[in-house]
Amino acid sequence: MTSAWRRTWPRIRHCLYWTHRWLGIGGCLLFVMWFVSGVVMMYVGYPNLTDAERLAGLGPLRLAQATVSPTAALDALPPAARAQPPRRMVLEMQGGTDSQPVWRIVDARGGRHTVSARDGHVPGPVDAVQAEAIGRAFSGRAGAR
């Protein structure tokens, strides 16, 4: 070893020890937080609605507006989704103040589809404004966000 290396090695070793120690302490704290959050997630339930609360927030089903039959709703699906009978098919209302009846269909592969029961078209995705309107209508509070 050269003399320069002998002079710098103790300093490098000191920095390695110091870095290893503090990275270990930080890693331990991370794993402790991870463990505690896992314990909390095991024993604290997620917030959910009871059946009574869910039904109280739903609007009335307007069957007079539902003019599309279940067979016609299935015909509106993509061909791959129509290949086998659906797992589930439910008629419900979608929307806030301007709600419309829709068919909610779960196909044989588990894909989820929505078809308007009013005119048979496939509605687009719900945007943020529509989601807020649906939430306000469900909660019954004008200021809900």
Secondary structure, DSSP 4 states (H G I P E B T S, - for coil): --HHHHHHHHHHHHHHHHHHHHHHHHHHHHHHHHHHHHHHHHHSPPP---HHHHHHHSPPP-GGG--S-HHHHHHTS-HHHHSS--SEEEEEEESSTT-EEEEEEE-TTS-EEEEETTT--------HHHHHHHHHHHHT-TT--
